[in-house]
Amino acid sequence: MEFGYFTLSDNHYVGNTRSANQFVMEIREQALLADRLGYHSVWVGEHHFDALGVNSRPDLLLASIAPLTKHVRLAPAVSVLPLHHPLHVAETWATLDLLSGGRVDFACGRGYDRREYLPFGADFMVSAEHMEESIDVLLKAWNSPGPWSHKGRFFDIPEMEITPKPVQQPLPVYVASFSMTSIAMAAARGLNVIYAPFAAGMNFGGLDRAVGAYREACVKAGRKPGRAMCSYFIFLADDEKAEDYGREAQMRYFREAVLPAFTMKREHAPPTMHYFEKIVDILQNMKKEDLSDKSILLGSSSKIVETLKRVEAAGIEEVILYFNVGAKPNALVQEQMHKFMAEVAPHFDGSHRRRAA
């Protein structure tokens, strides 16, 4: 199993003195460290207007580290497709794939925060339909051997080709999957999936069942299942005091960053997102003692190894780790990144072992 670095750049906290600019530069520093420590990948979120996160351009941040890194794969977490024209997205990530020597993993989703849609004039109510058509445009742009065209509900693109083309053929594509709607999009096209464990637990009953649902959907669509990944919040703690700190930081994230983004009136959300009402209800009533391995890797290195062994058995091939959640200081985040690679990663086979050898 592979391990990656992951962040959504959450910085929306009461009394927080860390500026958005400062945090973006900290994320860049942490991403460079991930390469040096042997992580397999770096996944940087896209958020706008400090609605949840402060990094709006994962493509530019990753491009800035591409020449300074040798090994990590570079990925958005995720590109919010309904906010962009898919031709711009196709050109951007194909160019980064070229510049990085074929190290891009592309991941897409439709987001969950209506506040990020409004300033762009994007229609949140048709986000699923817009995303699905955008995926089709991306696949044509990246995979067509010659000129191609597209005519659909949202885009009417005359015959053309993009330049440059991705180095990787095909460029790996992941769909962020909270529900069967997204899983069906991925399965119908033979694409990979990436899960959030708490959503997989709530909507499918666990990561193993979520992976199973994806594989069944691929079989029904006549497609070979791809890779299944998941993200995880993480805090390694050697004693009760440290564990309590990790719980407090995680709850602060849920209360101050996530709930404002998830809270929406039913009439302001498409039917395919009404399950977020259940997520909001769970988070509003959650106490720090309720936190479990359904959402966070918390505790000793040995405990986290045990949890990740179960995650691996569920069919997950890569876990991307959210170290800097909850306004943790940069020095602590980097210490945690070191600790994970020294005490947890060696218990699993992956590129980190080959790099160490």
C-alpha positions as CSV (number, residue, x, y, z in Angstrom):
1,M,0.0,0.0,0.0
2,E,1.2,3.5,-0.9
3,F,1.0,6.6,1.2
4,G,0.6,10.2,0.2
5,Y,0.4,13.7,1.7
6,F,-3.0,15.4,1.5
7,T,-4.4,18.8,2.4
8,L,-7.5,20.8,1.9
9,S,-5.8,24.0,3.2
10,D,-8.3,24.5,6.0
11,N,-7.6,27.9,7.6
12,H,-11.0,29.1,8.6
13,Y,-10.7,29.2,12.4
14,V,-11.8,31.6,15.1
15,G,-8.8,33.5,16.4
16,N,-6.5,32.1,13.8
17,T,-3.5,34.4,13.2
18,R,-2.0,32.4,10.3
19,S,-2.6,34.2,7.1
20,A,-3.8,32.4,3.9
21,N,-0.5,33.3,2.2
22,Q,1.5,31.9,5.1
23,F,-0.4,28.6,5.0
24,V,-0.1,28.2,1.3
25,M,3.7,28.5,1.6
26,E,3.7,26.0,4.6
27,I,1.8,23.5,2.4
28,R,4.4,23.9,-0.3
29,E,7.2,23.3,2.2
30,Q,5.4,20.2,3.5
31,A,4.9,18.9,0.0
32,L,8.6,19.2,-0.7
33,L,9.3,17.3,2.6
34,A,7.0,14.5,1.4
35,D,9.2,13.9,-1.5
36,R,12.3,13.8,0.6
37,L,10.8,11.4,3.1
38,G,9.6,8.9,0.5
39,Y,5.9,9.6,0.3
40,H,4.3,8.3,-3.0
41,S,2.2,11.3,-3.8
42,V,1.1,14.9,-2.9
43,W,-2.6,15.7,-3.1
44,V,-3.5,19.4,-2.8
45,G,-7.1,20.6,-2.5
46,E,-8.9,23.3,-4.5
47,H,-11.0,25.7,-2.4
48,H,-12.0,29.3,-3.1
49,F,-12.7,32.4,-1.1
50,D,-11.7,30.8,2.3
51,A,-15.0,29.1,2.3
52,L,-13.2,26.0,3.7
53,G,-9.6,26.1,2.4
54,V,-7.4,28.9,1.2
55,N,-5.5,27.3,-1.7
56,S,-7.4,27.9,-4.9
57,R,-4.8,26.7,-7.5
58,P,-3.4,23.3,-6.8
59,D,-2.0,23.2,-10.4
60,L,0.2,26.2,-9.7
61,L,1.4,25.0,-6.3
62,L,2.2,21.6,-7.7
63,A,3.9,23.1,-10.7
64,S,6.2,25.1,-8.4
65,I,7.4,21.9,-6.7
66,A,7.7,19.7,-9.8
67,P,11.3,20.7,-10.7
68,L,12.3,20.4,-7.0
69,T,11.0,16.9,-6.5
70,K,12.0,13.6,-8.1
71,H,9.5,11.0,-7.0
72,V,6.1,12.2,-5.7
73,R,3.1,12.0,-7.9
74,L,1.3,15.3,-8.2
75,A,-2.5,15.5,-7.9
76,P,-5.4,17.9,-7.2
77,A,-7.6,16.9,-4.3
78,V,-9.8,17.5,-6.2
79,S,-10.3,19.6,-9.3
80,V,-13.8,21.0,-8.9
81,L,-14.9,20.5,-12.5
82,P,-18.2,22.5,-12.6
83,L,-16.2,25.6,-11.8
84,H,-14.0,25.3,-14.9
85,H,-14.2,24.8,-18.6
86,P,-12.9,21.3,-19.2
87,L,-10.6,22.4,-22.0
88,H,-8.7,24.6,-19.7
89,V,-8.5,21.7,-17.2
90,A,-7.3,19.3,-19.9
91,E,-4.6,21.7,-21.1
92,T,-3.4,22.6,-17.6
93,W,-2.9,19.0,-16.3
94,A,-1.5,17.7,-19.6
95,T,1.1,20.5,-19.4
96,L,2.0,19.6,-15.8
97,D,2.2,15.9,-16.8
98,L,4.8,16.9,-19.4
99,L,6.8,19.2,-17.2
100,S,6.9,16.7,-14.3
101,G,8.0,13.8,-16.5
102,G,4.6,11.9,-16.3
103,R,3.9,12.3,-12.6
104,V,0.3,13.6,-12.6
105,D,-2.6,11.8,-11.1
106,F,-5.8,13.7,-11.9
107,A,-8.7,13.6,-9.5
108,C,-12.0,15.4,-10.0
109,G,-15.2,16.1,-8.0
110,R,-18.0,18.5,-7.9
111,G,-17.4,19.9,-4.4
112,Y,-20.0,20.4,-1.7
113,D,-20.1,24.1,-1.0
114,R,-22.6,26.2,-2.8
115,R,-20.7,29.3,-1.6
116,E,-17.9,28.5,-3.9
117,Y,-20.2,28.2,-6.9
118,L,-22.0,31.6,-6.6
119,P,-19.1,34.0,-7.5
120,F,-18.3,32.0,-10.6
121,G,-21.9,32.0,-11.8
122,A,-21.8,28.2,-11.8
123,D,-25.1,26.3,-11.2
124,F,-24.8,24.1,-8.1
125,M,-28.1,22.4,-8.9
126,V,-26.7,20.7,-12.0
127,S,-23.2,20.0,-10.7
128,A,-23.4,16.2,-11.2
129,E,-24.5,16.5,-14.8
130,H,-21.9,19.2,-15.5
131,M,-19.2,17.1,-13.9
132,E,-20.1,14.0,-15.9
133,E,-20.0,15.8,-19.2
134,S,-16.7,17.5,-18.3
135,I,-15.2,14.1,-17.6
136,D,-16.1,13.0,-21.1
137,V,-14.5,16.1,-22.6
138,L,-11.3,15.5,-20.6
139,L,-11.1,11.9,-21.7
140,K,-11.5,12.9,-25.3
141,A,-8.9,15.6,-25.0
142,W,-6.3,13.4,-23.4
143,N,-6.9,10.1,-25.1
144,S,-8.0,10.8,-28.7
145,P,-5.3,9.8,-31.2
146,G,-6.3,12.7,-33.5
147,P,-8.8,15.6,-33.8
148,W,-12.0,15.2,-31.9
149,S,-15.3,17.1,-31.2
150,H,-18.0,17.1,-28.6
151,K,-21.6,18.3,-28.5
152,G,-23.6,18.0,-25.3
153,R,-25.8,19.8,-22.9
154,F,-23.1,22.2,-21.6
155,F,-20.4,22.2,-24.2
156,D,-20.3,22.4,-28.0
157,I,-16.7,21.9,-29.0
158,P,-15.8,21.8,-32.8
159,E,-13.2,19.4,-34.1
160,M,-9.8,20.2,-32.4
161,E,-6.8,18.8,-30.5
162,I,-5.1,20.1,-27.4
163,T,-1.4,20.7,-27.0
164,P,0.7,19.5,-25.3
165,K,-0.6,16.0,-24.8
166,P,0.0,14.1,-21.5
167,V,3.1,12.0,-21.3
168,Q,1.2,9.2,-19.7
169,Q,-1.2,7.3,-21.9
170,P,-3.6,7.1,-20.4
171,L,-3.2,9.8,-17.7
172,P,-4.6,8.2,-14.5
173,V,-8.0,9.7,-13.6
174,Y,-9.8,9.4,-10.2
175,V,-13.3,10.4,-9.2
176,A,-14.0,11.5,-5.6
177,S,-16.8,9.3,-4.6
178,F,-19.1,10.1,-1.6
179,S,-22.1,8.3,-3.1
180,M,-23.3,5.9,-5.9
181,T,-23.8,8.9,-8.2
182,S,-20.0,9.4,-8.4
183,I,-19.2,5.7,-8.3
184,A,-21.4,5.2,-11.4
185,M,-19.6,8.0,-13.2
186,A,-16.3,6.3,-12.5
187,A,-17.4,2.8,-13.3
188,A,-19.1,3.6,-16.6
189,R,-15.7,5.0,-17.8
190,G,-13.3,2.5,-16.2
191,L,-11.9,5.3,-14.0
192,N,-10.3,5.0,-10.5
193,V,-12.0,6.1,-7.3
194,I,-11.0,7.9,-4.1
195,Y,-13.1,7.7,-0.9
196,A,-13.4,9.7,2.4
197,P,-13.7,6.9,5.0
198,F,-16.4,8.7,7.1
199,A,-18.6,9.0,3.9
200,A,-17.9,5.4,2.9
201,G,-19.0,4.3,6.4
202,M,-22.1,6.3,6.4
203,N,-23.3,5.6,2.8
204,F,-22.0,2.1,2.2
205,G,-21.3,0.6,5.7
206,G,-17.5,0.7,5.4
207,L,-14.6,1.0,3.1
208,D,-14.8,-2.7,2.1
209,R,-18.4,-2.3,1.0
210,A,-17.6,0.9,-0.8
211,V,-14.8,-0.8,-2.8
212,G,-17.2,-3.7,-3.4
213,A,-19.9,-1.4,-4.7
214,Y,-17.4,0.2,-7.1
215,R,-16.1,-3.2,-8.4
216,E,-19.7,-4.5,-8.9
217,A,-20.6,-1.3,-10.8
218,C,-17.5,-1.8,-13.0
219,V,-18.5,-5.3,-13.8
220,K,-22.0,-4.2,-14.7
221,A,-20.6,-1.5,-17.0
222,G,-18.3,-4.0,-18.6
223,R,-15.2,-2.2,-17.3
224,K,-12.1,-3.5,-15.5
225,P,-12.0,-2.0,-12.0
226,G,-9.2,0.5,-11.4
227,R,-7.5,1.6,-8.2
228,A,-9.4,2.4,-5.0
229,M,-7.8,5.0,-2.7
230,C,-8.9,6.8,0.4
231,S,-7.9,9.9,2.4
232,Y,-7.5,9.9,6.2
233,F,-7.1,12.5,8.9
234,I,-4.2,11.5,11.1
235,F,-2.5,12.3,14.3
236,L,0.1,10.0,15.9
237,A,-0.1,10.2,19.7
238,D,2.0,8.4,22.3
239,D,0.0,9.4,25.4
240,E,-3.4,10.5,26.5
241,K,-2.5,14.2,26.5
242,A,-1.3,14.1,22.9
243,E,-4.4,12.0,21.8
244,D,-6.7,14.6,23.4
245,Y,-4.9,17.3,21.5
246,G,-5.5,15.4,18.2
247,R,-9.2,15.0,19.1
248,E,-9.6,18.7,19.9
249,A,-8.0,19.7,16.6
250,Q,-10.2,17.3,14.6
251,M,-13.4,18.6,16.3
252,R,-12.3,22.2,15.7
253,Y,-12.0,21.3,12.0
254,F,-15.5,19.8,11.9
255,R,-17.1,22.6,13.8
256,E,-15.4,25.7,12.3
257,A,-14.4,24.6,8.8
258,V,-16.7,21.8,7.6
259,L,-20.1,22.5,9.1
260,P,-20.3,26.0,7.5
261,A,-19.5,24.4,4.2
262,F,-21.9,21.5,4.5
263,T,-24.9,23.4,6.0
264,M,-27.3,24.1,3.2
265,K,-31.1,24.3,2.8
266,R,-32.5,21.3,1.0
267,E,-33.9,23.5,-1.8
268,H,-30.4,24.9,-2.4
269,A,-28.9,21.5,-3.1
270,P,-29.4,18.9,-5.9
271,P,-31.2,15.7,-4.9
272,T,-28.0,13.7,-5.3
273,M,-26.5,15.7,-2.3
274,H,-29.4,15.4,0.2
275,Y,-27.4,12.8,2.0
276,F,-25.3,15.7,3.3
277,E,-28.1,16.4,5.8
278,K,-27.2,13.2,7.5
279,I,-23.5,14.2,7.6
280,V,-24.4,17.5,9.1
281,D,-26.6,15.9,11.8
282,I,-23.8,13.5,12.7
283,L,-21.2,16.2,13.0
284,Q,-23.4,18.6,14.9
285,N,-24.0,15.9,17.6
286,M,-20.5,14.5,17.6
287,K,-18.2,14.7,20.6
288,K,-14.5,14.2,20.6
289,E,-14.9,10.9,22.3
290,D,-16.9,9.7,19.4
291,L,-14.0,10.0,16.9
292,S,-13.0,6.6,15.5
293,D,-11.1,5.0,12.7
294,K,-14.1,5.6,10.5
295,S,-12.8,9.1,10.1
296,I,-9.3,9.5,11.7
297,L,-6.1,7.6,12.4
298,L,-5.5,8.5,16.0
299,G,-3.3,7.1,18.6
300,S,0.0,5.1,18.8
301,S,1.9,3.9,15.7
302,S,1.0,0.3,16.4
303,K,-2.7,1.2,16.6
304,I,-2.5,3.0,13.3
305,V,-0.7,0.1,11.7
306,E,-3.5,-2.2,12.8
307,T,-6.2,0.1,11.3
308,L,-4.3,0.5,8.0
309,K,-3.9,-3.3,7.7
310,R,-7.7,-3.5,7.7
311,V,-7.9,-0.7,5.2
312,E,-5.5,-2.5,3.0
313,A,-7.5,-5.7,3.3
314,A,-10.6,-3.8,2.2
315,G,-9.0,-3.2,-1.2
316,I,-7.5,0.2,-0.7
317,E,-4.2,0.6,-2.6
318,E,-3.2,4.0,-1.4
319,V,-4.0,6.2,1.6
320,I,-3.4,9.9,1.5
321,L,-2.8,11.5,4.9
322,Y,-4.2,14.8,6.1
323,F,-1.6,15.8,8.7
324,N,-2.1,19.6,8.8
325,V,-5.8,19.6,9.6
326,G,-7.1,21.8,12.5
327,A,-4.6,24.7,12.4
328,K,-1.7,22.6,13.6
329,P,1.6,24.4,13.6
330,N,4.0,23.7,10.7
331,A,6.7,22.2,12.9
332,L,4.3,19.7,14.4
333,V,3.0,18.7,11.0
334,Q,6.5,18.0,9.7
335,E,7.3,16.1,12.9
336,Q,4.2,13.9,12.3
337,M,5.2,13.3,8.7
338,H,8.6,12.1,9.8
339,K,7.2,9.9,12.5
340,F,4.7,8.2,10.2
341,M,7.4,7.3,7.7
342,A,9.7,6.0,10.5
343,E,7.2,4.1,12.5
344,V,4.2,3.2,10.4
345,A,5.1,3.0,6.7
346,P,7.8,0.3,7.1
347,H,5.0,-2.2,8.0
348,F,3.7,-2.0,4.4
349,D,5.1,-2.8,1.0
350,G,5.3,0.2,-1.4
351,S,7.5,2.6,-3.1
352,H,8.7,4.0,0.3
353,R,10.4,0.7,1.0
354,R,12.2,0.7,-2.4
355,R,13.3,4.3,-1.9
356,A,14.6,3.5,1.6
357,A,16.5,0.5,0.3
